[in-house]
Amino acid sequence: MTSYLIPYLDPKRNDGEEDPLFSEYTYGDKGGRGYTLKNKVFKGDYLFFHTSIKNKRFITAFYEVEEVMDIQKARADKIIMMKYRNPHLISTKIQDNEVIVFGNPIKSVVLHTPLEINRAVLGELSILFTPSPNQTELGALSSKFRNWSALTDVQIKLLLQKVNDLHNQSYLRQKQLSSDEIRQLSEADIEQFLANNPSVLDKDLIFLGRQHQLIDGKRLDLLVKNVKTQQIYIVEIKKNEIGPEVLKQIKGYIKRYEDEENIKDVKGIIVCKGILPHFEAEVVKQLTKEKIQIYQYGWMFSIQPM
């Protein structure tokens, strides 16, 4: 059994295909790397994925491996093909030693705050790092970790501890984000930012709670309150554009919360990328009748010296 530190490709350099596909905790490979996955990586092993962000090297996610499956076997499984969209699964090519890795959906994590791979971390991991005088540190790191690096149990334990220490931090605490960082933002990042800064929605809003659990097990992203009017809002966050189903979802949350807390006139806020064009008129019409507001998030272009 072996765990690895693995570089991943930017979709822009991989024919637009994202792999590993962090949204579903899958990773496909072939050839020599596929052979390694098939013969050396098993359930309970770890794959740590790293990439370059703003001239530094970071671990951005890790999988606890649930299964490594031959790609032809996976493609023959109708449930797998219905559920997963990894490029290796939907391709019709047959390639040597091609496999698909499934990360455990509970124990695999896309990091809110990535872990920088630097001299200090490598020293703690007892990984030798001696760049030549004519190399930048990023160049030396990229060269050293261009290929997969096997990890010991001690190194895995240390990495897991370090990412756990970073768990409550966020990209959105930075003053400026790179395009790579924006691409990696999750709904949880936006949720944490709003929990820390509810006044961006309204200057009189204060944070009440996060991930409030209803009796049926559903969780509310955020609860906020207007300190002047005492109005309570349920905030639902969607990273992508929305349709009418999200209005139905938040209306259901409002009713259940009102019933469970025995309060009236709770309102809703949806924070999203925008409204799907096909549904825009329908959603706007519904908003005039409902106790719901929609806020659209966006990213501002800026240039700063390195």
Buried (B, 14 or more C-beta within 10 A) or exposed (E): EBBBBBBBEEEEEEEEBBBBBBEBBBBBBBEEBBBBBBEBBBEEBBBBBBBBBBEEBBBBBBBBBBBBBBBEEBBEEEEBEEEBEBBBBEBEEEEEBBBBBBBBEEBBBBBBBBBBBBEEBBEEBEBEBEBEEEEEBBEBBBEBBEEBBEBEEEBBEBBBEBBEEBEEBBBBEEEEBBEBBEEBBBBBBBBBBBBEEBEEBBEBBEBBEBEBEBEEEEEBBBBBBBEEEEBBBBBBBBBEBBBBEBBEBBBEBBEBBBEEEEEEEBBBBBBBEBBBEEBEEBBEEBBEEBBBBBBEBEEEEEEEEE
